[in-house]
Amino acid sequence: MKFRILVTYDVSTETREGRRRLRHVAKICLGFGQRVQMSVFECQVTPSQKEDMVRRLLKVMNEAEDSVRVYRLRPDLEDSVEQYGNKRSLDFDEPLII
């Protein structure tokens, strides 16, 4: 059964290696969901997909310099998101045409 999570991250970009980590973390998150802000992703995943994503993120990040937070969204709150502005999010329940 899939559930929604919110993934946020802060990666140090003071070095070339940090900038590489930032791109890699974003790429991992894009593989599981959609970007809703520069360092914030909404994902709809199974428990095993979440574990896989976290494992990949931990492998890439520098725990002394970077941080990643994963929030599980309660089902009763998923429809309470209010969105304003030009970036509309995908409806995970609708077919995706690329």
Backbone atoms as SQL, in Angstrom:
CREATE TABLE atoms (id INTEGER PRIMARY KEY, chain TEXT, resi INTEGER, resn TEXT, atom TEXT, x REAL, y REAL, z REAL);
INSERT INTO atoms VALUES
  (1, 'A', 1, 'MET', 'N', 0.841, -1.181, 0.000),
  (2, 'A', 1, 'MET', 'CA', 0.000, 0.000, 0.000),
  (3, 'A', 1, 'MET', 'C', 0.889, 1.248, 0.000),
  (4, 'A', 2, 'LYS', 'N', 0.559, 2.174, -0.881),
  (5, 'A', 2, 'LYS', 'CA', 1.352, 3.399, -0.988),
  (6, 'A', 2, 'LYS', 'C', 0.876, 4.447, 0.008),
  (7, 'A', 3, 'PHE', 'N', 1.796, 5.308, 0.393),
  (8, 'A', 3, 'PHE', 'CA', 1.494, 6.423, 1.273),
  (9, 'A', 3, 'PHE', 'C', 2.329, 7.607, 0.817),
  (10, 'A', 4, 'ARG', 'N', 1.958, 8.775, 1.283),
  (11, 'A', 4, 'ARG', 'CA', 2.670, 9.989, 0.875),
  (12, 'A', 4, 'ARG', 'C', 3.686, 10.395, 1.927),
  (13, 'A', 5, 'ILE', 'N', 4.816, 10.876, 1.413),
  (14, 'A', 5, 'ILE', 'CA', 5.852, 11.421, 2.280),
  (15, 'A', 5, 'ILE', 'C', 6.306, 12.760, 1.720),
  (16, 'A', 6, 'LEU', 'N', 6.840, 13.570, 2.588),
  (17, 'A', 6, 'LEU', 'CA', 7.449, 14.836, 2.218),
  (18, 'A', 6, 'LEU', 'C', 8.927, 14.709, 2.559),
  (19, 'A', 7, 'VAL', 'N', 9.785, 14.942, 1.590),
  (20, 'A', 7, 'VAL', 'CA', 11.228, 14.821, 1.785),
  (21, 'A', 7, 'VAL', 'C', 11.840, 16.206, 1.647),
  (22, 'A', 8, 'THR', 'N', 12.593, 16.620, 2.656),
  (23, 'A', 8, 'THR', 'CA', 13.297, 17.900, 2.603),
  (24, 'A', 8, 'THR', 'C', 14.773, 17.645, 2.842),
  (25, 'A', 9, 'TYR', 'N', 15.602, 18.501, 2.258),
  (26, 'A', 9, 'TYR', 'CA', 17.034, 18.321, 2.474),
  (27, 'A', 9, 'TYR', 'C', 17.753, 19.653, 2.450),
  (28, 'A', 10, 'ASP', 'N', 18.889, 19.667, 3.098),
  (29, 'A', 10, 'ASP', 'CA', 19.793, 20.810, 3.117),
  (30, 'A', 10, 'ASP', 'C', 21.190, 20.234, 2.944),
  (31, 'A', 11, 'VAL', 'N', 21.785, 20.470, 1.800),
  (32, 'A', 11, 'VAL', 'CA', 23.102, 19.923, 1.482),
  (33, 'A', 11, 'VAL', 'C', 24.086, 21.077, 1.382),
  (34, 'A', 12, 'SER', 'N', 25.199, 20.972, 2.080),
  (35, 'A', 12, 'SER', 'CA', 26.236, 21.996, 2.028),
  (36, 'A', 12, 'SER', 'C', 26.803, 22.071, 0.617),
  (37, 'A', 13, 'THR', 'N', 26.840, 23.282, 0.056),
  (38, 'A', 13, 'THR', 'CA', 27.355, 23.456, -1.306),
  (39, 'A', 13, 'THR', 'C', 28.611, 24.318, -1.332),
  (40, 'A', 14, 'GLU', 'N', 29.332, 24.352, -0.226),
  (41, 'A', 14, 'GLU', 'CA', 30.546, 25.163, -0.157),
  (42, 'A', 14, 'GLU', 'C', 31.700, 24.571, -0.951),
  (43, 'A', 15, 'THR', 'N', 31.621, 23.294, -1.260),
  (44, 'A', 15, 'THR', 'CA', 32.690, 22.634, -2.012),
  (45, 'A', 15, 'THR', 'C', 32.117, 22.020, -3.288),
  (46, 'A', 16, 'ARG', 'N', 33.006, 21.669, -4.199),
  (47, 'A', 16, 'ARG', 'CA', 32.590, 20.994, -5.427),
  (48, 'A', 16, 'ARG', 'C', 31.888, 19.675, -5.093),
  (49, 'A', 17, 'GLU', 'N', 32.429, 18.953, -4.117),
  (50, 'A', 17, 'GLU', 'CA', 31.830, 17.685, -3.694),
  (51, 'A', 17, 'GLU', 'C', 30.418, 17.907, -3.143),
  (52, 'A', 18, 'GLY', 'N', 30.225, 18.997, -2.394),
  (53, 'A', 18, 'GLY', 'CA', 28.899, 19.314, -1.868),
  (54, 'A', 18, 'GLY', 'C', 27.904, 19.607, -2.976),
  (55, 'A', 19, 'ARG', 'N', 28.330, 20.345, -3.983),
  (56, 'A', 19, 'ARG', 'CA', 27.446, 20.634, -5.114),
  (57, 'A', 19, 'ARG', 'C', 27.089, 19.351, -5.863),
  (58, 'A', 20, 'ARG', 'N', 28.034, 18.423, -5.955),
  (59, 'A', 20, 'ARG', 'CA', 27.766, 17.133, -6.588),
  (60, 'A', 20, 'ARG', 'C', 26.735, 16.353, -5.762),
  (61, 'A', 21, 'ARG', 'N', 26.904, 16.373, -4.429),
  (62, 'A', 21, 'ARG', 'CA', 25.947, 15.678, -3.559),
  (63, 'A', 21, 'ARG', 'C', 24.552, 16.266, -3.716),
  (64, 'A', 22, 'LEU', 'N', 24.470, 17.588, -3.806),
  (65, 'A', 22, 'LEU', 'CA', 23.175, 18.256, -3.957),
  (66, 'A', 22, 'LEU', 'C', 22.463, 17.765, -5.219),
  (67, 'A', 23, 'ARG', 'N', 23.169, 17.725, -6.332),
  (68, 'A', 23, 'ARG', 'CA', 22.566, 17.241, -7.582),
  (69, 'A', 23, 'ARG', 'C', 22.143, 15.780, -7.453),
  (70, 'A', 24, 'HIS', 'N', 22.972, 14.985, -6.803),
  (71, 'A', 24, 'HIS', 'CA', 22.679, 13.559, -6.657),
  (72, 'A', 24, 'HIS', 'C', 21.460, 13.343, -5.750),
  (73, 'A', 25, 'VAL', 'N', 21.370, 14.072, -4.660),
  (74, 'A', 25, 'VAL', 'CA', 20.218, 13.957, -3.756),
  (75, 'A', 25, 'VAL', 'C', 18.936, 14.340, -4.498),
  (76, 'A', 26, 'ALA', 'N', 18.980, 15.435, -5.259),
  (77, 'A', 26, 'ALA', 'CA', 17.798, 15.854, -6.018),
  (78, 'A', 26, 'ALA', 'C', 17.399, 14.787, -7.034),
  (79, 'A', 27, 'LYS', 'N', 18.371, 14.196, -7.699),
  (80, 'A', 27, 'LYS', 'CA', 18.085, 13.161, -8.698),
  (81, 'A', 27, 'LYS', 'C', 17.434, 11.938, -8.051),
  (82, 'A', 28, 'ILE', 'N', 17.923, 11.555, -6.879),
  (83, 'A', 28, 'ILE', 'CA', 17.316, 10.427, -6.163),
  (84, 'A', 28, 'ILE', 'C', 15.861, 10.750, -5.831),
  (85, 'A', 29, 'CYS', 'N', 15.621, 11.932, -5.284),
  (86, 'A', 29, 'CYS', 'CA', 14.253, 12.314, -4.909),
  (87, 'A', 29, 'CYS', 'C', 13.334, 12.378, -6.123),
  (88, 'A', 30, 'LEU', 'N', 13.839, 12.878, -7.249),
  (89, 'A', 30, 'LEU', 'CA', 13.029, 12.940, -8.469),
  (90, 'A', 30, 'LEU', 'C', 12.613, 11.554, -8.943),
  (91, 'A', 31, 'GLY', 'N', 13.411, 10.560, -8.625),
  (92, 'A', 31, 'GLY', 'CA', 13.069, 9.199, -9.007),
  (93, 'A', 31, 'GLY', 'C', 11.899, 8.630, -8.227),
  (94, 'A', 32, 'PHE', 'N', 11.528, 9.298, -7.143),
  (95, 'A', 32, 'PHE', 'CA', 10.452, 8.787, -6.292),
  (96, 'A', 32, 'PHE', 'C', 9.250, 9.722, -6.203),
  (97, 'A', 33, 'GLY', 'N', 9.396, 10.966, -6.657),
  (98, 'A', 33, 'GLY', 'CA', 8.291, 11.899, -6.508),
  (99, 'A', 33, 'GLY', 'C', 8.487, 13.149, -7.320),
  (100, 'A', 34, 'GLN', 'N', 7.845, 14.218, -6.878),
  (101, 'A', 34, 'GLN', 'CA', 7.884, 15.477, -7.606),
  (102, 'A', 34, 'GLN', 'C', 8.425, 16.588, -6.720),
  (103, 'A', 35, 'ARG', 'N', 9.173, 17.477, -7.351),
  (104, 'A', 35, 'ARG', 'CA', 9.719, 18.636, -6.640),
  (105, 'A', 35, 'ARG', 'C', 8.593, 19.650, -6.454),
  (106, 'A', 36, 'VAL', 'N', 8.410, 20.110, -5.216),
  (107, 'A', 36, 'VAL', 'CA', 7.407, 21.139, -4.950),
  (108, 'A', 36, 'VAL', 'C', 8.052, 22.447, -4.517),
  (109, 'A', 37, 'GLN', 'N', 9.279, 22.393, -4.089),
  (110, 'A', 37, 'GLN', 'CA', 10.117, 23.551, -3.799),
  (111, 'A', 37, 'GLN', 'C', 11.539, 23.136, -4.145),
  (112, 'A', 38, 'MET', 'N', 12.493, 24.036, -4.062),
  (113, 'A', 38, 'MET', 'CA', 13.857, 23.702, -4.477),
  (114, 'A', 38, 'MET', 'C', 14.416, 22.477, -3.757),
  (115, 'A', 39, 'SER', 'N', 14.184, 22.346, -2.490),
  (116, 'A', 39, 'SER', 'CA', 14.719, 21.214, -1.725),
  (117, 'A', 39, 'SER', 'C', 13.620, 20.432, -1.015),
  (118, 'A', 40, 'VAL', 'N', 12.441, 20.412, -1.619),
  (119, 'A', 40, 'VAL', 'CA', 11.291, 19.727, -1.024),
  (120, 'A', 40, 'VAL', 'C', 10.601, 18.890, -2.101),
  (121, 'A', 41, 'PHE', 'N', 10.350, 17.627, -1.772),
  (122, 'A', 41, 'PHE', 'CA', 9.705, 16.706, -2.706),
  (123, 'A', 41, 'PHE', 'C', 8.518, 16.030, -2.046),
  (124, 'A', 42, 'GLU', 'N', 7.439, 15.850, -2.814),
  (125, 'A', 42, 'GLU', 'CA', 6.306, 15.035, -2.397),
  (126, 'A', 42, 'GLU', 'C', 6.433, 13.716, -3.131),
  (127, 'A', 43, 'CYS', 'N', 6.272, 12.630, -2.406),
  (128, 'A', 43, 'CYS', 'CA', 6.401, 11.302, -3.009),
  (129, 'A', 43, 'CYS', 'C', 5.257, 10.417, -2.545),
  (130, 'A', 44, 'GLN', 'N', 4.826, 9.543, -3.414),
  (131, 'A', 44, 'GLN', 'CA', 3.865, 8.505, -3.044),
  (132, 'A', 44, 'GLN', 'C', 4.591, 7.186, -3.243),
  (133, 'A', 45, 'VAL', 'N', 4.845, 6.487, -2.145),
  (134, 'A', 45, 'VAL', 'CA', 5.727, 5.320, -2.175),
  (135, 'A', 45, 'VAL', 'C', 5.155, 4.162, -1.363),
  (136, 'A', 46, 'THR', 'N', 5.685, 2.989, -1.638),
  (137, 'A', 46, 'THR', 'CA', 5.414, 1.822, -0.802),
  (138, 'A', 46, 'THR', 'C', 6.454, 1.823, 0.317),
  (139, 'A', 47, 'PRO', 'N', 6.252, 1.045, 1.360),
  (140, 'A', 47, 'PRO', 'CA', 7.276, 0.975, 2.407),
  (141, 'A', 47, 'PRO', 'C', 8.651, 0.573, 1.863),
  (142, 'A', 48, 'SER', 'N', 8.699, -0.370, 0.936),
  (143, 'A', 48, 'SER', 'CA', 10.003, -0.790, 0.409),
  (144, 'A', 48, 'SER', 'C', 10.637, 0.297, -0.456),
  (145, 'A', 49, 'GLN', 'N', 9.825, 1.073, -1.179),
  (146, 'A', 49, 'GLN', 'CA', 10.370, 2.186, -1.958),
  (147, 'A', 49, 'GLN', 'C', 10.943, 3.260, -1.039),
  (148, 'A', 50, 'LYS', 'N', 10.240, 3.524, 0.068),
  (149, 'A', 50, 'LYS', 'CA', 10.749, 4.515, 1.023),
  (150, 'A', 50, 'LYS', 'C', 12.085, 4.055, 1.591),
  (151, 'A', 51, 'GLU', 'N', 12.171, 2.791, 1.974),
  (152, 'A', 51, 'GLU', 'CA', 13.428, 2.254, 2.501),
  (153, 'A', 51, 'GLU', 'C', 14.544, 2.365, 1.469),
  (154, 'A', 52, 'ASP', 'N', 14.236, 2.072, 0.217),
  (155, 'A', 52, 'ASP', 'CA', 15.225, 2.166, -0.855),
  (156, 'A', 52, 'ASP', 'C', 15.696, 3.603, -1.030),
  (157, 'A', 53, 'MET', 'N', 14.753, 4.548, -1.032),
  (158, 'A', 53, 'MET', 'CA', 15.104, 5.951, -1.190),
  (159, 'A', 53, 'MET', 'C', 15.992, 6.421, -0.044),
  (160, 'A', 54, 'VAL', 'N', 15.610, 6.110, 1.184),
  (161, 'A', 54, 'VAL', 'CA', 16.398, 6.532, 2.349),
  (162, 'A', 54, 'VAL', 'C', 17.788, 5.908, 2.306),
  (163, 'A', 55, 'ARG', 'N', 17.872, 4.651, 1.932),
  (164, 'A', 55, 'ARG', 'CA', 19.171, 3.978, 1.823),
  (165, 'A', 55, 'ARG', 'C', 20.059, 4.702, 0.811),
  (166, 'A', 56, 'ARG', 'N', 19.492, 5.059, -0.333),
  (167, 'A', 56, 'ARG', 'CA', 20.260, 5.775, -1.364),
  (168, 'A', 56, 'ARG', 'C', 20.694, 7.152, -0.877),
  (169, 'A', 57, 'LEU', 'N', 19.781, 7.862, -0.213),
  (170, 'A', 57, 'LEU', 'CA', 20.117, 9.198, 0.285),
  (171, 'A', 57, 'LEU', 'C', 21.228, 9.138, 1.325),
  (172, 'A', 58, 'LEU', 'N', 21.148, 8.179, 2.237),
  (173, 'A', 58, 'LEU', 'CA', 22.181, 8.050, 3.271),
  (174, 'A', 58, 'LEU', 'C', 23.532, 7.694, 2.674),
  (175, 'A', 59, 'LYS', 'N', 23.514, 6.974, 1.588),
  (176, 'A', 59, 'LYS', 'CA', 24.757, 6.588, 0.922),
  (177, 'A', 59, 'LYS', 'C', 25.446, 7.804, 0.287),
  (178, 'A', 60, 'VAL', 'N', 24.652, 8.774, -0.165),
  (179, 'A', 60, 'VAL', 'CA', 25.179, 9.945, -0.865),
  (180, 'A', 60, 'VAL', 'C', 25.540, 11.081, 0.085),
  (181, 'A', 61, 'MET', 'N', 24.718, 11.304, 1.092),
  (182, 'A', 61, 'MET', 'CA', 24.898, 12.495, 1.931),
  (183, 'A', 61, 'MET', 'C', 26.092, 12.380, 2.870),
  (184, 'A', 62, 'ASN', 'N', 26.584, 13.533, 3.272),
  (185, 'A', 62, 'ASN', 'CA', 27.631, 13.632, 4.280),
  (186, 'A', 62, 'ASN', 'C', 26.914, 14.000, 5.581),
  (187, 'A', 63, 'GLU', 'N', 26.791, 13.048, 6.486),
  (188, 'A', 63, 'GLU', 'CA', 25.992, 13.275, 7.696),
  (189, 'A', 63, 'GLU', 'C', 26.560, 14.363, 8.599),
  (190, 'A', 64, 'ALA', 'N', 27.825, 14.717, 8.424),
  (191, 'A', 64, 'ALA', 'CA', 28.423, 15.789, 9.216),
  (192, 'A', 64, 'ALA', 'C', 28.057, 17.167, 8.665),
  (193, 'A', 65, 'GLU', 'N', 27.677, 17.245, 7.374),
  (194, 'A', 65, 'GLU', 'CA', 27.419, 18.537, 6.734),
  (195, 'A', 65, 'GLU', 'C', 25.995, 18.702, 6.208),
  (196, 'A', 66, 'ASP', 'N', 25.317, 17.611, 5.921),
  (197, 'A', 66, 'ASP', 'CA', 24.019, 17.659, 5.254),
  (198, 'A', 66, 'ASP', 'C', 22.914, 17.145, 6.171),
  (199, 'A', 67, 'SER', 'N', 21.676, 17.437, 5.798),
  (200, 'A', 67, 'SER', 'CA', 20.545, 16.860, 6.534),
  (201, 'A', 67, 'SER', 'C', 19.427, 16.514, 5.559),
  (202, 'A', 68, 'VAL', 'N', 18.724, 15.455, 5.869),
  (203, 'A', 68, 'VAL', 'CA', 17.549, 15.019, 5.114),
  (204, 'A', 68, 'VAL', 'C', 16.465, 14.711, 6.134),
  (205, 'A', 69, 'ARG', 'N', 15.252, 15.164, 5.851),
  (206, 'A', 69, 'ARG', 'CA', 14.107, 14.856, 6.707),
  (207, 'A', 69, 'ARG', 'C', 13.029, 14.215, 5.853),
  (208, 'A', 70, 'VAL', 'N', 12.409, 13.174, 6.384),
  (209, 'A', 70, 'VAL', 'CA', 11.319, 12.485, 5.694),
  (210, 'A', 70, 'VAL', 'C', 10.109, 12.519, 6.618),
  (211, 'A', 71, 'TYR', 'N', 9.042, 13.166, 6.162),
  (212, 'A', 71, 'TYR', 'CA', 7.812, 13.273, 6.935),
  (213, 'A', 71, 'TYR', 'C', 6.755, 12.390, 6.283),
  (214, 'A', 72, 'ARG', 'N', 6.156, 11.511, 7.038),
  (215, 'A', 72, 'ARG', 'CA', 5.039, 10.726, 6.514),
  (216, 'A', 72, 'ARG', 'C', 3.778, 11.550, 6.717),
  (217, 'A', 73, 'LEU', 'N', 3.036, 11.760, 5.634),
  (218, 'A', 73, 'LEU', 'CA', 1.813, 12.548, 5.702),
  (219, 'A', 73, 'LEU', 'C', 0.653, 11.645, 6.086),
  (220, 'A', 74, 'ARG', 'N', -0.052, 12.022, 7.101),
  (221, 'A', 74, 'ARG', 'CA', -1.209, 11.229, 7.525),
  (222, 'A', 74, 'ARG', 'C', -2.270, 11.264, 6.430),
  (223, 'A', 75, 'PRO', 'N', -2.925, 10.135, 6.175),
  (224, 'A', 75, 'PRO', 'CA', -3.939, 10.099, 5.107),
  (225, 'A', 75, 'PRO', 'C', -5.031, 11.150, 5.274),
  (226, 'A', 76, 'ASP', 'N', -5.425, 11.439, 6.502),
  (227, 'A', 76, 'ASP', 'CA', -6.489, 12.420, 6.713),
  (228, 'A', 76, 'ASP', 'C', -6.019, 13.850, 6.460),
  (229, 'A', 77, 'LEU', 'N', -4.712, 14.061, 6.304),
  (230, 'A', 77, 'LEU', 'CA', -4.194, 15.404, 6.042),
  (231, 'A', 77, 'LEU', 'C', -3.754, 15.591, 4.595),
  (232, 'A', 78, 'GLU', 'N', -3.715, 14.519, 3.809),
  (233, 'A', 78, 'GLU', 'CA', -3.224, 14.623, 2.437),
  (234, 'A', 78, 'GLU', 'C', -4.026, 15.607, 1.599),
  (235, 'A', 79, 'ASP', 'N', -5.317, 15.694, 1.840),
  (236, 'A', 79, 'ASP', 'CA', -6.153, 16.593, 1.052),
  (237, 'A', 79, 'ASP', 'C', -6.237, 17.992, 1.649),
  (238, 'A', 80, 'SER', 'N', -5.478, 18.263, 2.687),
  (239, 'A', 80, 'SER', 'CA', -5.552, 19.571, 3.325),
  (240, 'A', 80, 'SER', 'C', -4.437, 20.510, 2.874),
  (241, 'A', 81, 'VAL', 'N', -3.690, 20.128, 1.854),
  (242, 'A', 81, 'VAL', 'CA', -2.612, 20.984, 1.351),
  (243, 'A', 81, 'VAL', 'C', -3.219, 22.130, 0.557),
  (244, 'A', 82, 'GLU', 'N', -2.829, 23.336, 0.894),
  (245, 'A', 82, 'GLU', 'CA', -3.254, 24.508, 0.135),
  (246, 'A', 82, 'GLU', 'C', -2.065, 24.962, -0.687),
  (247, 'A', 83, 'GLN', 'N', -2.295, 25.220, -1.955),
  (248, 'A', 83, 'GLN', 'CA', -1.202, 25.573, -2.851),
  (249, 'A', 83, 'GLN', 'C', -1.536, 26.870, -3.562),
  (250, 'A', 84, 'TYR', 'N', -0.555, 27.764, -3.649),
  (251, 'A', 84, 'TYR', 'CA', -0.745, 29.050, -4.302),
  (252, 'A', 84, 'TYR', 'C', 0.427, 29.289, -5.241),
  (253, 'A', 85, 'GLY', 'N', 0.194, 29.973, -6.313),
  (254, 'A', 85, 'GLY', 'CA', 1.285, 30.292, -7.228),
  (255, 'A', 85, 'GLY', 'C', 1.277, 29.421, -8.465),
  (256, 'A', 86, 'ASN', 'N', 2.384, 29.458, -9.181),
  (257, 'A', 86, 'ASN', 'CA', 2.427, 28.889, -10.520),
  (258, 'A', 86, 'ASN', 'C', 2.824, 27.428, -10.612),
  (259, 'A', 87, 'LYS', 'N', 3.283, 26.806, -9.564),
  (260, 'A', 87, 'LYS', 'CA', 3.733, 25.414, -9.655),
  (261, 'A', 87, 'LYS', 'C', 2.659, 24.486, -9.116),
  (262, 'A', 88, 'ARG', 'N', 1.937, 23.875, -10.015),
  (263, 'A', 88, 'ARG', 'CA', 0.893, 22.930, -9.630),
  (264, 'A', 88, 'ARG', 'C', 1.503, 21.549, -9.462),
  (265, 'A', 89, 'SER', 'N', 1.050, 20.850, -8.456),
  (266, 'A', 89, 'SER', 'CA', 1.585, 19.510, -8.214),
  (267, 'A', 89, 'SER', 'C', 0.805, 18.472, -9.012),
  (268, 'A', 90, 'LEU', 'N', 1.439, 17.333, -9.199),
  (269, 'A', 90, 'LEU', 'CA', 0.805, 16.219, -9.897),
  (270, 'A', 90, 'LEU', 'C', -0.210, 15.552, -8.987),
  (271, 'A', 91, 'ASP', 'N', -1.260, 15.057, -9.589),
  (272, 'A', 91, 'ASP', 'CA', -2.214, 14.234, -8.856),
  (273, 'A', 91, 'ASP', 'C', -1.723, 12.799, -8.972),
  (274, 'A', 92, 'PHE', 'N', -1.253, 12.230, -7.870),
  (275, 'A', 92, 'PHE', 'CA', -0.677, 10.890, -7.896),
  (276, 'A', 92, 'PHE', 'C', -1.689, 9.825, -8.309),
  (277, 'A', 93, 'ASP', 'N', -2.974, 10.126, -8.181),
  (278, 'A', 93, 'ASP', 'CA', -4.004, 9.143, -8.502),
  (279, 'A', 93, 'ASP', 'C', -4.441, 9.193, -9.963),
  (280, 'A', 94, 'GLU', 'N', -4.032, 10.212, -10.696),
  (281, 'A', 94, 'GLU', 'CA', -4.386, 10.351, -12.107),
  (282, 'A', 94, 'GLU', 'C', -3.298, 9.739, -12.981),
  (283, 'A', 95, 'PRO', 'N', -3.648, 9.302, -14.193),
  (284, 'A', 95, 'PRO', 'CA', -2.620, 8.798, -15.114),
  (285, 'A', 95, 'PRO', 'C', -1.630, 9.910, -15.460),
  (286, 'A', 96, 'LEU', 'N', -0.373, 9.544, -15.610),
  (287, 'A', 96, 'LEU', 'CA', 0.670, 10.509, -15.959),
  (288, 'A', 96, 'LEU', 'C', 1.040, 10.310, -17.417),
  (289, 'A', 97, 'ILE', 'N', 0.877, 11.349, -18.216),
  (290, 'A', 97, 'ILE', 'CA', 1.230, 11.294, -19.636),
  (291, 'A', 97, 'ILE', 'C', 2.487, 12.117, -19.830),
  (292, 'A', 98, 'ILE', 'N', 3.507, 11.484, -20.377),
  (293, 'A', 98, 'ILE', 'CA', 4.793, 12.166, -20.575),
  (294, 'A', 98, 'ILE', 'C', 5.004, 12.411, -22.052);
